């Protein structure tokens, strides 16, 4: 490939022409046609636009720098012309300093690079019959009107070859290469043309020129305004149709026109919206089941016996709880937790268990059916064999290819950017840097934990804790609640700040790693960013779910964190509610922040730019200048969109046992997200360079890993975070003899049974509370699920038999639930193949017909060329093998 590039793509590579040999663009004035997509002659289509500032108009004193920049730009443009591209320059209508260089690729250039890039192009119309689905009548109600956006004609395709030009389906040379393909080819050339050479180091590519400010922008054009149809009769106004039928809020319940999106923006954008739409559709099922489980909890909360005991003034009102911190905390009444216990009954019910099992199966169905859908798109969009043949080496990689090595397969020399030792050193450095930043995140989480432990003392001392108090606010504003909410908010702020910092660090590390192709680059960056985001977003949730309140000791012998802070106990309503609060704050805050960052900021920037432009001039503005004032899409493109959705996918699956409404909230968010992303792309951003993509890349194995981990986390949340297992053990074993006194299985007496007794006289001086309001009170009760022998017992304050029954039941539950769900997941994965038989048949059929078509066309060419000689040869062959009897 490198040899091809040197010989075909860049014939002047390594040489910088002299001043007198420089080719310059043609100059033309704007022809007052605002929607024109052509050069001034009206014939040559604009495939790309470059923008720079005229150095002679700049009011600065650094003339030497300006000369260098101008020289590099002139050399670059001259080399573009040498490579066959045609350039036309036009001065800006609104700002005389700006120059727009329009780029056109002639037919010969398009053919040459299409062959080098292995671009698949049509051979003949697809004649395979497709069967309509049984649900076609139903889906038609939600589809875009085919009279507005007509279905794309399907073709058999093959990698383009100039020598087989006659084999391809060319009705019109001007439309054979569609605008997206033309822009892709031109960008390929722009990324590889040289502009300078210093100390035998070649400098090339539009990306470096943009980074150094020699050019201010480089982009393909939108084909029309999104507000109205183009005035140019040759323009299809696809942008306007996309806005009206896809991005407009009225289409929120309509299916997306994926083929049309792919045609305009390329396969990479198309596959993202296909995945997001498929994920959103699958969330409908999860949301329905989640709402059903939530309603079940709401309907059964009044029958929650243990909650009724907490709120009963004769039961919970007579139970005095031990202080939850040293000295400044005081005794409190169990009835304070009445409201929390009612809420807990909604989420900590049998429906939660059913939903957790269901989501473990749902996530497998989602991933398996997505693989099938992805395989269909690969066939329909001609990306089945894309990556191996079509993806090109990154220009940044090529520029560093200074080391010569022997290829083990071809036994030929090839150039690489680093030796084996250098590669090992780079990987070691990058891995160490990633782990360092992950440890930094863990350190910030520890800081939040220390904040929780220290501020709890402050809230306990300042918030009213009078047992006889009847203030309504006291039901909600407890020290635990205040600590949890403020810590969650601080955690969210820390997460957002570290995101901004680590984003830049991850890009620097990946650039230093120097991946070979753009797919390798994005996969490497994806892995680094997700590892960081996983720790950043989920660490606080893991702490609340599995560590908080689990290692607190008992009042006479509490466990201390860092030897100073008494370990944190759960909220009186249990840690499950606090986990739900944490999830709501992070997910809600993240959604608001992302919408502000992704939608509101570009809209405000474009709005202010339009007002400034309108204030300066009332002139007619050409299409290229209108697009220039839109926002650039960014180098990473859809990376952050994927990251946002996969993080949400993690919240929906990893902790769904604590919040059954999570899929419903995700569904509502995603329905808006699809239209907001579509609106943003079509109205606020410049057109992206169309790119090929076979699948969603590294996000697929990441989601598979999340799906496996989700089974474990949900099983452990139900077992160790919720109160379900202790209640079941009490109901079936400890409510009846020999351990209980009830004649039938019941939940009565559960609260009194699970709250261990502690003698106030056994407090150590370091933890004894200052206030002693209960002169006649000699004991207090320990926190939930702390199952210990009472004072006076020979094993006082040690875990009792109930505790060990509960631990055994929890472990057994986790093992059984995991194995059952994993077994079902394995069966589902086995029964649902990644590629449907229908798609396999289509791929095989297309390969067969394509090969047959190319072979027959070659024979026709040979026969036509050789004429009668070919007929004689064929007759001679026939007579040789004909039987003598004939």
N, C-alpha and C positions, 0 to 999 in steps of 0.2 A: 504493500500500500504506500509506504514512504517513497519507493521508487516511482510508483505511478504519479504521486503528487508532484515529485520533482520534474518528471518528464512531461506530464500532461497539464496539471493544474497551474503550476507556477514556472513557466519557462524562463522567467527573469530572476528566479529565486537565487539569492546570493549575490546579486549584482544591483548596484544603484546607478541609474542612468545619470548622465551628465546634465547640467542645467539646460544646455541647448537641445538635448534630445527628449526633454520632458513633454509629454502630451497633456493637454489641458482640456477641461470640459467645455462643451458648447455653452454659450450664454444666451438666455432668452428671457424676455419680459413676460410677466403674468398676463394671460389673455382674458382675464375677468370671467373665467368659467370656474365657479367655486367647487363644483363637483367633478371636475375633469380628473381622470386617472391616467392621463397620457402626456407625453412630451408636447411641446408647442406645435408640432406637426400634426397632432391628433391621431397618429398611427402607432407609435411606439409606447407600450404600456409601462407605467412606472412600477417597478418591482421592489424598490427599496428607496429610502430617503436618508441622506446624511446631512447633518446640520452642524455648522461651525460659525464662529464669530470672525468677522473681517478684522484682521490685525490693524489695518490702516485706520479703522474707526475707533479703536480702543484708546482711551485717554489715560495711558500709563506710561511710565518711563523705562520699562524693561524691554527695550527694543531688541536686544540681542536674543532674549528668550522668544520673542515673537517671530524673529527671523527663523530660528530653529524649528519652531512649531510649523510655520508656513512651509519651510523646506520639506519637512517630513510629510506634511499633508500633500504637497505637490508631487512628491515621489510616489506616495501611496496611490493617488488618483491616476498618475501616469501608468503605474503598474496594473491598475484595474483596467485601463484602456488597452494595455498590451495583452491582457488576458481575454480580450474580446468584449468586455462590457462597454456600454455606451452611457456617457454622463452628460447631463444638462444642468447648468447652474442657474438659479433664479434668486434675486434679492427679495428679502422679506417685505411684505406690504406694511406691516405694523412697526417693525424695528429694522432700520436700515443697516444695523451692524450684523444681522443674521443673514447667512447665505444657506440656501437649500440646494443640495446636490442630488438630483434625481437619477436613479440608476435603472438601466434597462438591459435585460439579457436577451440578445438575438437568438434565433432558432439554433444556429450552430453551437453556440455556447451552452444552451440548455441541453442539447443532445449529448454533447461531450461530457458534461458533468453528471447528467442523469445516468450515463453508463458507468462513470467512476464511482458514483454513490450507490449503484445497484438499486436504483429506484424502480419499483414495479409499476408498469403502465399497461393500459388495456390492450388485449389482443383481439377479443371479440365479445359481443354481448353474452351474458350468462344465460344459457338455455335450460338450466336445471329447474325443474318444477318444484315449487315449495308448497307444502300443505299448510293451509290456514289452521291456526290453533282453534280448539273448541271454545276458548274464551275470547275469541277475536271480537265477537259482537259486543262483549262487555268492555274490553279495553278500548274499542273504537270511540266510546263515549268520552274517554279522557285523552285521546290523541289530538295532536294538532291537525287542523283541517288540511287535508291533502290538496285541496284546491289553492291554498295559500302557499304552503311549502310542499312542493311536489316531491315524491319519493325519488331517491337517486337511482339511476339505472345501474344495474350490476354488470360487471365484466369479469371475464377470465383475464388474469394478469400474469406478467412475467417480467423479470429484471430486464431493463431496457438495454438494447445493443444496437449501435448505429448500423452495423453490417446487416442486421435483420430488420431494418426500418420498414420494409414493405410488409412485414408480418403483423405490424401493430395497427390498431384500429384508429387511423388518422383521417378524420373527416375534414378537420380544419386545423391548420398549423397554429392558429392564434388561440385555440381553445384546447388543444391536445394536452398542454401543460396547464393545469388550473392555477389560479393566482397563489394558492397556498404552496404548491410545489415550486412555482417560480421563485417565490420569496425564500423558500428553503434552500434552493440551489444558489441564489445570489448571496445569501448569508454564509453559505459554505465557502464561497470564493472570498468574500470580504474577510473571513476569519483566517485566511491563509496567505494573503498577499502581503509582501514585504514593504516596509517603509524606511528601514535603516539597517545598517550593518556596522557593528563596532567591535573591534578586537575579535573578529571571526564569529561573533555572536549575532545571530540574525534576529531582528526585531520585526514582528509582523502581527497582523490581526487587528480587526476593528475594536476588539475588547480593550486592548492596551491603549489604543488611541483615545478611546472614551475615558479610560481611567486617568490618563495624563491631561485631559482637557483639550486635546487637539480637536476633537469633535465633541459637540455637546449632546448629540443624540443620534441614534441610528435605528430605524424602525420600518416595517412594511406599513402600507396605508390601509386604513379602513376603506371600504368601498362606497360608503355613503354616510350621511348623517343618520343618527338613530331616531331623530324626530320625524323625518319625512323621507319619501322616496327620492332617489337621485334624479336630477334634471338631465343627466347624461343617459340617452337611450341605450347605450352599450353597457350600462352598469346594471347588474341584477339586484342591487340594493339588499344584499343579504344581511348586512348589519341591522338595517331597519326591520327586516322580518324577524330576526333573532330577538330584537328588543320587544317587538309587538307580541310575538307568539311564545316567547320563552322567558324573557327577563321581567316582563311587566307583572306587577303584583296580582293582576286578575287571573293569571295562569297558575296560581299556587297549587291548584288541585289537578292540573293537567300533567300528562306525561311529557318528558323532555324530547325534543327532536334531535336525538343523538347523532344520526347520520349527518344532519345539517350542521350541527356543532362541530363534528369531526371535519367536515368539508371546509368550514371557515377557519377554524382555529387549529386543526391538526389532531392527530390521534392522542397526543399526550393530554390535551385538555378534554377530549372526548371521553377517554377512559376514566378520568377523574369524576366527571359528572355522571357517567354510567355507574361507577362504583357508589358514589354518594346517593344516587337515586335508588339503587338496589338496596343499600343499607337502610335507607329511610323507609322503603316499602316493607322490609322485613321487620322494622321496628313497630309497625302497625300491630302485628300479631303479639309481640312482646308487651306492647302498651296495653292492649285489651286484657291480656292475662294479668298484668300487673295491677290494673285498675280493679279487676275482679277480686284479686287477693286483698287489695286495700279496702274495698267495700265490705268484704267478708270480715276484716278486722274491725271496721266501724260498726257493723251490725252485731258482732259478738262481744264488743267491749263491755256492754252492760251485764253480761253473764260472767265477767272476769272475777272470780271469787277472791283471788289474792289482792286485786286492786280494791275491791269492796272492803276488805279487812284493813287495808292501809288507811282508807278514808273514814272508816267507822270510828267514831269518838270513843267507843267502849273498848276497841282493840288497839288501833293505831294511836288513838289519843292518849292511851295509858302507857305507851312504849316510849321511853326516853333513850335517845341515841347518844353514843359517846362522841366527844369532839373529834373533828376531822383534821385538826392541826394542833401544834403544840402551843400551850399557854394562852394565846389570844383567842382561840376558838372556844366556844362554850357548848353546853349540852343543847340538844334540839329535839323537837317532837317529831315523830314519824309522820304525822298527818301533814307536815309541810310538803311531803312528796306526793300528796294526793293527786294533784294535776298531772305531774310527770308520770305517775303510775297509770292514769287513764290513757294518756297518749301512748305509753309503752304498750298497752294492750292492743292498740291498733297495729303496730309494726311487729310486735313480738307474739305472733299468733301462729296457728298451724298453717294458715295460708302462706306465710313467709317461707316455710319449709317447702311447700309445694312449688312456690315460685322459684326458689333457688334451684331446685331440681330441674324445673322446666327451662330455666335460663342456661343451665349447663348443656341441655340438649339443643336449645335454640341456637346457641352460638356455633355449634357444630353444623347444624343445618344451614345457617347463614354462610359459613365459609365454604361448605361443599357445593352449595348451589351457586355461589359466586364464581367458583372455579369453572363450573359448566357455562355460566353466562360469559365469563371472560374468554373461554375457548371459542364460543360463538362469535364474539366480537373480533377475536384474532382472525378468524376465517373471513368474516364480512369486511374487515378493514385491511386485509392483506398484510398482517403482521405475524403470520404463523412462523415464518423463517426469517424474521427481520434482523434480530440482533447479531447473528453470526455473519451475515452478509452486508448489511446496510449501514450499521452504526460506524461512524468514523472516529478516528483518534482525536482527542482534544488538542487544540493548537498549543496549549500550555505544555502538554506532554511532549509534543513534537519538538518544541523549541529547546527542550533540555536533552534531547537524544544525542549525547556526545560520546557515550561509551559503546564499544563494539563487542558483541558477544556472538557465540555460535548457537543457532537455533537447533535444538535436539531433533526436531521433526524434519525440517527441510535440509539440515546440515549446511545452511548458508549463514553468512554473517548478517546481523541486523543491529540496528542502533537502539539503545535503551538509555534512559536518563540517569541510571545509577547501577552500580555493581551489586552483587549479591550481598556483600558486606554493608554497603551503603543502604540497601533496602532494609536490612535487618536493623540497622541503627535508627533509621527513620521510623520503623514500626515500633521499636522499643520506646523512642521518645514520644510518639503519638499516644501509645497505650498509657504511658506514665502520666502524660498530661491529662488524659481523660479521667484516670483514677484520682488524680489530685483534685480535680474539680468536683468529682462525685463525693470525695471525702469532705470537701468544703461545704457541700450541701448538707451532708450528715452533721457537720459541725453546727450549721445554722439550725437544724432541727433540734439538736441538743440545747442550743441557746433558747429556742422557743420553750422547750421542756423546763429549763431553769426559770424562765419567765413565769411559766404556769405555777411552779412550786413557790416562787417568791411572792408573786402578786396575790396568790390565794390567801396568804397571811394578811395582806393589806385589806382585801375585800372582807375577810372574816372579821377584822377588827372594826371596820367602818360601817358595813351594812348591818342593819338592825337584825338581831337574832333572838329577840324576846319570844319565848315559847307561847306566852299568852297573847301575843300581838295578833291583830285581825286585819292588818293592812292588805289590800288586794295586791299591791305591787310586790309584797313579800312572797307571794305564791310563785312569782316568775323571776324576780331579781334576787336569786340566791348567790352566794359567793361562787359556787361551782358554775352557775350559768354565766355570771359576769366574767369569770376567768376564761371559760370556754370560748365565748363570743369574741372577747378582745384578743385572745391568743390566735383564733382563727383568722381574724382580720390582719393581725401582724404577720401571720404566716403567709397570707395571700400577698401582702405587699412585698415580703421578702422573696417569694416565688417570682413575682413579676420583675423585680429588680435583677435577680440572678439570671432570669431568662434573657434579658437584654444583654448582659455582660457575656454570658456563656455562648450566646448566638455568634458573637464576633470571634470568640476564642475557638469555637468548633470549626468555623469557616477557615481560620488561620491554620489550624491543625490539619484539616483536610487538604488545603492548598499545599502545605509542606509535604504531605504524604504523596501528592502528585499521582492521582489515579489516572488510568490510561484513557478511558472513555467517559462520556458524560453520565452514562448509567452507573459505572463504577463509582464516579464522584458522588452522585446523589445517594447511592446505597451506603457508601461510607459515611457521608454526612448524616444520613437518616439514622444509622445505628448509633452514632455518637450523640446526636440530639435526643433520640428517644431514651437512651440510657440515662441521660441527664434529667430529662423531663419526668421519667418514671420515678426517680428518686425525689425530684423536686416536688411533684404534685402528690405522689402517693405516700410518701414517708410519714407525714403527719397522720394520715388515715390509718396506716398500719400501726402506728404507735397507739392511737386511741382504741383501735379494734383489738389488739393482741397484747399490749404491754401495760396500758394504763389500768390501775386498780388491781393488777394481778399479783403484785409482789409488795404488799403494804404491811405485812405482819399483823399484829393486833395491838390494841391501845397500850398494853403494858410493855410491849417490845416492838415498836414500829421500825420499819426499814427506812434508812436515810439514803438520799441520792447525793453523791459526791461528799458523803460524810457530814453534810450540813443541812440539806433540805429534806424534810420528811416526804417520803414517796407519795405521789398523787393518787387519791382515791377517785372512783367514778362519781358522777352526778348521782344524787339520790334516786333519780329515775332510771339509772343504769347507763352504761357507756354506749348502748345502742343509740339512744337519743342524741348523745353528743356526737357520735359518728355521723348521724344524719345531719346535724347542724353544720358540722365541718364540711360535708359534701355539698350542702346547699350553698354555703358561702363561697367555696372555691369554684364550683361549677357555675353558679350564678354570676359571681364576680368576673370569672374568666370570660363568660359569654358577653357580658357588657363591655369589658375591656377590649375584646377582640373586635366587636362591632364598631367601637369608637375608633380603634386603630386602623381597621381595614376598610371601613365604609365612610365614616363621618369625616376623617381627616382628608382623604382624597377628594371628597365632595366639596369640602370647604376650600381646599387649595384650588381646585378647578373653578369654583364659583368666584373666588377672589381674582383669579387670572382672567376670567371672562369679563368681569367688571372693569378691571384695569385696561384690558384691550379695548372695550367699548368706550371707555373714557378717552382713550388716545385717538381713536379713529372710528369712522363710520364706513370705512371702505369695505369692498368685497374681499373676503379672505379665502385663499385657496385651500383645498382639502389637506395638503401636506402641512400647512401652517396651523390649521385647526387641530390636527392630530398632534402636532408638536407641543401644544399647550395642554395636552392631557398628561396624566401621570405615567411614568415608566413602570413596567410590571415588576422589575427587579430580577436579579440574576437567578434566584432560586425558584422563581415562578410559583408553582403550586405547592411547594414544599410545606409552607406554613398552613395551607388549607388541609393537607393530609394530616399534618401533625395535630392540628386542632381536633379533627374528627377522630383520630386514633386515640388521643387522650380521653376524649369523651367516651369512646368505645370501652376504654379501660374502666372508667367510672361506672358505666352501665352494667358491666359484667363482673368486675372484681368485687364490688361492694353492694350488689343489688339486693342481698339478703337484708340489708339495713334500711332500704328505701325502695319499695316496690314501684313507686311512681317515677323512678328515674327513666325508664324507657319512654314514658309518656312525655316527660319534659324534653328528652332528647329528640323525640319525634317532632314536637312543635318547633324546637330550635332548628332542626334539619330542614323542615319544610320552608322555613324562612331563610335558612342558610343557602339553599339551592338558588332561590330567586335573588338573594342579595349578592351572591358570587356572580350570578349571571348578569345582574344589573351593573355590578362593578366592572366586569370585563367589557361589556358592550358600551357603557356610557362614560366611564371615568378613566379608563386606561388605554394607552396605545395598544395597537394590535400586536399580539405576541408573534414571534417567529414560529411558524408551525413546526412541530417536532413529532417524530415517530415514537411510539411506545408500545411495547408488546403486552405489558401488564402493569400492575401498580407497584412493581419493584419490591424493595425490602419491606414494605408495609405488610405484605402478605405473611411472611414468616413471623413478623412481630405480632400480628393479630392471632396467629396460631399459638404463639407462646402465651399471650394473654388469656386465650381460651382455656389452655391447660391449667394455668395458674388460677383462673377464676373458680374452678371446681374446688380447689384446696381452700382458697380464701373464704368462699361462701360456706363451705362445710365447717370451717373453724369459727366463722362469725356466729353461726347458729349454735355451735357446741360451746364456745368459750366466751362469746360476747353477750349473746342473748341469755335469757333465763329459762329457755325451753326445756333443756335436759334436766336441770334440778327439779323443775315442776313435774316432769314426767316420772322421775325417780320417786319423788314424794307421793305422787298419785298412785303408782302401782306397788310401791314397797313400804313406804314409811307412814302412810296414812292409816294402815290397818295393822293388826297384830302380826308379828311380835313387837314391831318397833312403834306402831301407832296405837291409838285408843279407839279409833272409829271402826264401826262394824262393816262399813262398805267403803269402797274406794271413793275418795273425795279430795277436794283441794282445801277444805276448811282446816284451819290451823297451820297452813303452809308458812305464813309470815312469822308466826311465833316460833315455828320449828327451825327456821333458817337464820334467825338473828341470835347469835351467840351472846351469852351473858358475861359481863366483865365487872369485877369488883373495883369500885372507885378507889379504895384504899391501896390497890396495887399499882396506881399510877407512879411513874418515876418523877422525881423533882423536875427533870428537864422538860417533861411533857405535861405535867399537871396543869389544868386550866386555872387562870387567875380567879374567875368567878365561880363561886360555889353556892348556887341558888337553891340547891336541893339538900337542905340539912337532914331531912328525913329519908333521902334517897341514898341507898348504899351500892346500887348496881346501875349499870347502863348497858345498852345493847350495841353490838358491833355492826359493821356495815353488811350489806347484802352478801349472800353466798359465802359468808365467813363461818364455816361450820366447825365449831370447836367445843370441847367439853367445858362445862361450867366451872366456876371456882368451887373449891372443896372436893372436886373429883381427884382421884389419884393421878390422872393424866390431865390436870386442868390446863386449859388453853392450848392443848394439842388437838390436832384434827381428829374428829370423831368418825364413826363408821359410815355415817351418811356422806361425809366428804369423799371417802374412798369409793363408795358406790357411785357417786356422781362422776368422779374422775374416770372410773372404768367405763361408765356409760358414755361419757363424752368421747373418749378414745375409740370406743367401739362404733359410735355413730359416725365419726370422721372416716374411719376405715371403710365401713359399709357403704356410706354415701359416695365416697370417692370411687370405690371399685364398681359400684352399680352404674354410676354416671359414665365412668371411663369405658366400661364394657359396652354400654349403649352407644357411646360416641364411636367406638371402634366398629360396631356393627353398621352404624349409619355411614361412616366413611367407606366401609367395604361395599355397601349396597349402592352407594351413589358414586359412579365413576366421575373422574375429573372432566372427561370429555364425553359428551353424549354420542351414541351410535350414529345419530343423524348427522352431527357435525363431522364425525370421522368419515362417514360416507361422502359427504360433500367435499372434504379435503382431498380424499383419494380420487374422486371423480374429476375434480378440477385439475389435479396433477396429470391424470391420464389424458384428459382432453387437451390440456395445454401442450404436453409433449407430442401428442398426435398431430395437433394443429401446426406446431413448429416443424415437425418432420415432414408433413404433407406439403407445407409451403416451400420448404427447402427442395423437395423433389420437383415441385412445379417450376421452381427457378432453374434447376438443373435441366429439366426437360425442355423448357422454353429456350434455354441457351444453346443446348446441343441439337435441338430440332430433330431432324430425321435420323441423325446418328444414334440418338438415344432410343428411337423406335426400333432401329435395326439391332441394337445391342439387346434390347428386351426380347425381340423376336428370336434372336439367336439363342438366348438363354432358354426360352420356352421350347424351341425345337430340340435342344440338347437333352432336356429332361423329359420330352414327350415320349410315351411308349411307342415301340416300333409298329404295333398293330394299327396305330393311327396313321 
